[in-house]
Amino acid sequence: MTETVMGRKKRTRYEIIHDILSQCENGAKKTWLMYKANLSYELTNNYINRLVEKDLISQKDGLYYLTEKGKKLLELLKEYKEKKTALDKVTSQIKDIYGED
């Protein structure tokens, strides 16, 4: 579930993982992941460590790459994001008609 924080929508954990994994498709440095996923250094480390532990990404020559398992998860997360975007649009229309903020 996303929340609005100071006019911005808060990303779900799955959306953050999607952002990280998508950057690892062709290899990415930790700092690149941090900037592209828009995370603090500490959060970036936490996510990277967890993704490595779960064998979703691996490190080679200072870069992080997707594993086969990571590629499968990324495909599912792409589908998740598409469906979530469509659902958010419908939810917004319902709120417009029903009158909720």
C-alpha positions in Angstrom: 0.0 0.0 0.0 1.3 3.4 -0.8 0.9 6.5 1.3 1.2 10.1 0.4 4.1 11.8 2.0 4.3 15.6 1.6 2.5 15.5 -1.8 4.6 12.4 -3.0 3.5 8.9 -3.0 5.6 6.5 -0.9 6.9 3.6 -2.8 6.1 0.0 -1.8 8.9 -2.4 -0.9 8.2 -4.2 -4.2 8.6 -1.0 -6.2 12.0 -0.2 -4.5 13.2 -3.8 -5.2 12.0 -3.4 -8.9 14.0 -0.2 -9.2 17.2 -1.8 -7.8 16.8 -5.0 -9.9 16.2 -3.1 -13.1 19.4 -1.2 -12.6 21.3 -4.5 -12.1 20.3 -5.9 -15.5 23.6 -4.7 -17.2 25.6 -4.3 -14.0 25.5 -1.4 -11.6 27.7 0.1 -8.9 26.3 0.6 -5.4 26.3 4.4 -5.7 24.5 4.1 -9.0 21.8 1.9 -7.4 21.5 4.4 -4.5 20.9 7.3 -6.8 18.7 5.5 -9.3 16.6 3.9 -6.6 16.5 7.2 -4.7 17.6 5.6 -1.4 19.9 6.6 1.5 23.2 4.8 1.8 21.9 2.7 4.8 18.8 1.6 3.0 20.7 0.8 -0.2 23.0 -1.4 1.9 20.1 -3.1 3.5 18.3 -3.9 0.2 21.6 -5.0 -1.5 22.5 -7.3 1.4 19.0 -8.9 1.4 19.0 -9.3 -2.4 22.4 -10.9 -2.3 21.3 -13.3 0.6 18.2 -14.3 -1.5 20.4 -15.0 -4.5 18.6 -12.3 -6.6 21.8 -10.3 -7.4 25.5 -11.1 -7.2 28.6 -8.9 -7.1 31.4 -9.2 -9.6 34.2 -6.8 -10.2 32.5 -4.1 -8.1 29.2 -4.3 -10.0 26.0 -5.9 -9.0 24.2 -8.2 -11.6 20.9 -10.0 -11.7 21.0 -13.7 -11.2 18.6 -16.0 -13.0 16.3 -15.9 -10.0 16.6 -12.1 -10.0 15.5 -12.0 -13.6 12.4 -14.0 -12.9 11.5 -11.7 -9.9 12.1 -8.6 -12.0 9.6 -9.8 -14.6 7.0 -10.4 -11.9 7.7 -7.0 -10.4 7.3 -5.4 -13.8 3.8 -7.0 -14.0 3.1 -5.9 -10.5 3.9 -2.3 -11.2 1.8 -2.3 -14.4 -1.2 -3.7 -12.5 -0.7 -1.4 -9.6 -0.6 1.6 -11.8 -3.8 0.5 -13.5 -5.4 -0.1 -10.0 -4.2 3.3 -8.7 -5.9 5.0 -11.7 -9.2 3.2 -11.0 -8.9 4.0 -7.3 -8.4 7.7 -8.2 -11.5 7.6 -10.4 -13.5 6.0 -7.6 -12.4 8.7 -5.1 -13.3 11.4 -7.6 -16.8 10.1 -8.0 -17.4 9.1 -4.4 -15.8 12.3 -3.1 -13.0 11.1 -0.9 -9.5 12.6 -0.8 
